[in-house]
Amino acid sequence: MNTATLVASPQDADVRQAGVVRRYEPPAGWRESVMAALMRGALRVSLKPFLGPPWPFAVQRAALSIGSSLMPQDGRAQVKADRIAHMHVERIVPRSAVRAPHAILYMHGGAFVAGSPRTHRSITRRLCALTGAEVLVPHYRLAPEHPFPAQIEDGVLAYKQLLSDGYPADRIAIAGDSAGGHLTLMVTVALRQAGLPLPAAMVMMSPAFSLAPLPNTTAYEREPRDPMIRQAWGQDVERALRVPHDHPLADAMQQDLRGLPPALVQVGEDEVLFDNAPWYNEAATRAGSHSELEIYLKRWHVFQAHAGLMHSADEALARQAAFLQKCWKR
């Protein structure tokens, strides 16, 4: 694999402000090329047209559910259904009878209006297998039935459950994709506001900190290459969330990022939301928090969901596992 790496150094103030950035070319070989082409085409035909207007959220949820059901799951981890207060959850645990030494709170994606623990098992079961950790996946309340901040509140509730289960905060991580990447950050900020101990690490895949294009955006040039996300979906979701602008957690980009746990951010080169990932890496680094950004060339929004089919997805999740193990050992 060809990798170009930029690492912060005392001699380069610009790089130091940007944080650690690594870029990964797709793995060589016909299998990766063929599977990537098939996945890209399938997303463009069967998912992208149905995510966003004019389709109602019921159709969007069905499209995501059907598409995700075709993704392979890691048989080394098993799924156990559970409930925390009002909320259904999945506990993904190793098949061994030994209690997992660490835990991951996983906030699934789906633009706050779709998705469930079931739709993201291709990621959560593999993360469990790779890390040996219990992965707790809350079926948090979705908009528009449950507007903001219900999603953050449910994430905090699930984190408190892990503490009650006996996991110390320095053995817990929070991870998530897309809207779940947003929630990974905002649940952590909410924990700090509540005076609770923070997790050891955060992992954010294709995070959606802003549903609107950022200043100096590259979203418009990336949209034709993005096989999954349309910008109109973001406008639809904003109306569904009904976020009060004066709420202290309303805007992820206005939060104080000082003192946050180390973060790994992964993003595909070909996605509308690309700009969100380098924004966090740069802003967190300027605030003195550790952040690492991985950019996967010629890959798309949450391509990690294709683990088991694409070697690039397998490698991205393996790097997440290595990052988490390193943070848990600190």
N, C-alpha and C positions, 0 to 999 in steps of 0.2 A: 504494500500500500504506500502511495506517495503522500507524505504529510508535510505541510508547511506550517511551522510553529513560530509564533511570536510570544516571547516570555518577557514579563516586566523586568526591567533592570534599572539600577540607580543612574545609569548613564543616559537614559532616554526618558525624558519626562512625559512625552506624548504616549509612549507605550505604557508607562507606569499608570497613567490616567485611564488607559483603555483596559487594563487588566490583562489576564492571560487569554490568548486567543489561539486556538488550534484549528486547522482546516484539514479535512479528510477527503481525499478522492475516493470514488466508489471502488470496491475491491475488483481486481481484474478477473476475467474469466467469463465464459459464455453463460453459465448458470445465473450469475448475478445480473448480467445484462438482459437476459431473457425474462427473468422474474420481475426485474424493475420495469421493463416495458409493459409486461402484462398487468402489473399492479397499477401503473400510471394510467393505462388505458381503461382498466376497470373502474378506477375512481372517477375518471373524467366522464364516463358514460353512465354509471349506475349510482353515483353518490353526489357529485358536484351539482348536477341540475336540481336535486331535491333538497339541498341544504340552503334554506333561505326562501324569500318570496318567489313566486306567489303561493308556495305550499304552506299549509298550516303546520303548527308544531307537531301535531300527531303524525303527519306524514314524514317529517324530518326525523322524528324519533324512530319510526319504523324503518326508514332507510338505513340509519346508523346501526340499528339492532340487527337487521338482516345482513348487512355488509360485514359487521364484526363477527357474526356467527361462523363465517367461512374461514377465519384466521385460526391457525393451529395454536394449541395450548400446550404448555410444558407439563408433561406427566409426572415430573418429579415433585410437584406441589399439588396439594389437595385443597378443595374449597369447602369451607364450613359456614353455613348460614347462621346468623346471630341477629340480635336486636339490641339497640341501645336507646332506651327511652322510646320516643316516637319513631325511631329510624331503623330501617333494615340495614344490615351491614354484611359484608363477606369478610371472613377471616381466612386468608390464604396462608397455609402452614406447610412446612416440609413434611414429607410422608414418614419420616422417622418419628418415633414416639418422644424424642427428647424435646423439651421446651426450647423454643427459639431464644437465643441470647439477646437479640435485637428486634426492633419493630420499625416498620415503615407505615406511616399514615399516607395512603394514596388517594389523591383527589382527582377523580376521573374528569376527562374533557367532555365536550358536547355543547360548548357555547352557553352554558348555564341553563339551557332549555331542553337538552337531550342527553342521552347517555345514562349509564348505570354501572354498577360493579361488573355485571355480566359482559357488557360491551368491551371491557378493557382487560379481560382475562389473558389475552395474548401477551400483554405487558406484565400484569401483576403476578401471574403464576411464574413467569420466567425470572422476574426480579426476586421472588421468593427462593426459587431454586438456586440462583446465582449467589445470593447473599446469605442464605440460611435463616433469614429473618421472617418473622410473622408480618404479613402485609394486611393491614386493616383498611378496607375500602368501604366508606360510607355511601349509602344510597341517599345522598343529600337532597334536600327539597329543590325542585326545579322551578324556574320562572316559565310562564307568567303566573302560574297558580300560586307561587310563593316568591314574591319579589325580594330584591336585596333588602337586608343582608342575611336572609335565611341560610344561604349557602355557606357563608363564613361562620355563622353560629353553629351549624351542624358540624363543620370541620373542627371547631374548638371543642365541641362536645365529644367527638370521637377521640381527639388528642387527650382529653381529660380521662377518658376511659382507659387508654393505654397506660397513663400514669397510675390509675387505680388498679390496673392489672399487675402492677409491680415493675413496669419498665421505667428505669430512671431516664430523665430527659437526655442525658448524654449517650443513651443507647437507642434513641428514637431519631428517625429522620422523617421529613415530610417531602413527598414527591407528587408530581402531577403533570398533566399534559394539557396544552391549549388553555381553556378556561380553568382547568385544574392547575395549570402552572400559575395563573393569576391567583388562584385560591391558595396555592402553596405559600406565596408571599404574604397574602393578606391574612391568612390564618396565623402565620407567624407573628405578624404585626399585632393582631388582636390578642395573641397570647401575651405579648410584651405589655400591652395596655392593661391586661388583666392581672399583671404581676406574676404570671406563671413562668416556670423555667422553660427556656427555649430549647428546641431540638438541636442535635449535634450537626445537622446538615440539611440542606434543601437541594432538590433536583427538580429542574423545570424544563420540560420539553415543549418547544414551540409556544412559549407563554404568550397569552393574550392580555397584556396589561392595558392596552388601549384598543377598542374596537374600531376606532377611526384612524385614518392615516396620520402618521406623525409629521411634524415639520421636516422639510427636506426629504419627504418620503420616497422610498423606492417601490412602494406597493403597486403603483400603476404599471411599472415596467415588469414586475414579477407576476402580475395577475394572469397573463396569458400562459405562463409556464406552470402555474399552480394547478394541479389536477383535482384539487379538492375544495378550496375555499373561494367564495365570491364575496366581494366587499359589501354587497347588498345584504348579506347575512348579518353582518355586524350592525347595520342600521335596524334590522328587524329585532335583534337581541336587545339593543339599547332600549327600545320601546317596551319590551317585555320585562326587563329588569326593574324599571321605574326607580332608578337610584336617586335619592334626595341629594342634591348637590352640596348641601351643608353638612352631610354626614362625615364624620372624621375618617371613615374608611372608604369614602366614595371614589377616590382617585388613587390608584396604585402609584402613579407617577409623582404624587405629592407627598409621599410618605418619607419619614426619616429613616434612612437605610443604615445609619450608624449602629454598630454593635450587633448586626444580624449574623446568623450562622453562615459558615462557608457554603457557597452555592456553586453547583454545576448547571450550566444552561446549555442545552443542545437545540440546534435549529437547522432546518433544511435550507439550502440556497434558493430553492424554487418555491417560496411561499409568500403569500400576501402579507403575513404577519412578521416577516423577517426582522424588520426594524426594531421590534420590541426586545429581541434578545440582546443585541449589542447595546441598546439603551440601558438595560439592567446592568450588564457587565461593566459599562463605563461609570454609571451613576453609583453603583455599589463600591467600586474601587475608589472613586473620588471620596466617598464617605468613610473609607477606611475598612470596609468589609471585604473579605476574601471572595473573589468570584472568578470562575473559569468559564470561558465560552468555547463551545465546539461547533463549528460550521461544517455541515455535511454537503459537499458539492453534488449538484444534480439530484438532490433528494427533496422531499416535500413535507408537508405538515404532518407531524407525528408519524413519520415513516417507521418508527420503532414498533408500531402495531403489527408490522409484517415480519416480526421475529419468527424464525423457523422456516421462512420462505426466502428471505433476503439476508445475505451474510452481513451487509452493512447495518441492518437492524440488530442482528445478533451482537455485532461488535459495539454498537452504541450502548446497548443495555449492559454489556460486559464492562464497559468503561464506567457506567453509572455504579455498578456493583463495586468496582475497585475504588472509586471515589468515596463511596459510603464506608467501606471497610477502613479506609485511611482515616476518615473523620471519626469513626467510632473508636479508633485506637488512640486518639489524642488524649 
